[in-house]
């Protein structure tokens, strides 16, 4: 059955939002306000605009899907997995290559993990998309940081109640042996884990829409990777139906060039760029 308008929201989670104090509850264990683990400058405002868009366009949105970055504490892209050759901690925002591991600059804290980690790094290098980045522990399953931004969650809940429908939720990143920027496929799929392989069923589902709207965080990484996989595998090949909500996404600091290159590349492939307000006008005219 065809869906007229589909909204895809990528990783709209607390840990990615530069939340003001009023949005940060007190941690009952530490007694300090919760702090986003990997805040993206502008993401709070992005999510507020997206929440307003969902509220105002509610009657015209036929389906909504959100993806949730979902990690364990020990993960190949988290500090707890790695140490230096001298056994000291590896700081977040450190990149690690197979060559560095072979040279002894870095190593897994668990010696038994070395062969699999090296195989992963070799394959990652061969694919040429990313170098392994050690991120702060973020979007840990079961934590406040994993939750959806409060304003957007309220708007989604109202949509569900009025539509008598549910927001589809897609989790990604549970496999600790591979990075999973894209909601459609891990950077290096695990042959024994179907959740890391190309989600052809989801891409076919999204392709049923006459209009596919995409927003979320961050435009330099997860939005970029997800959209690239959708565009590369969209069965209809109709890129004009895909619209990037440019004021509902922001890049990780220091990756602004990747953000700009992503938007330019998608536009060259036929994907449309628009603001929430632009799309709202076309939906409600």
Secondary structure, 3 states (H helix, E strand, C coil): CCEEEEEEEECCEHHHECCCHHHCCECCCCCCECCCCCCECCHHHHHHHHHHHHHHCHHHCCEEEEEEECECCCCCCEHHHEEECCCCECCCCEEECHHHHHCCCEEECCHHHHHHHHHHHHHHHHHCCCCEEEECCCCECCCHHHCECHHHHHHHHHHHHHHCCCCEEEEECCCCCCCCCCCCCCCCCCCCCHHHCCCHHHHHHHHCEEEEEEEECCCCCHHHHHHHHHHHHCCCCCHHHEEEEHHHCCCCCCCHHHHHHHHHHHHHCCCEEECHHHHHHHHHC
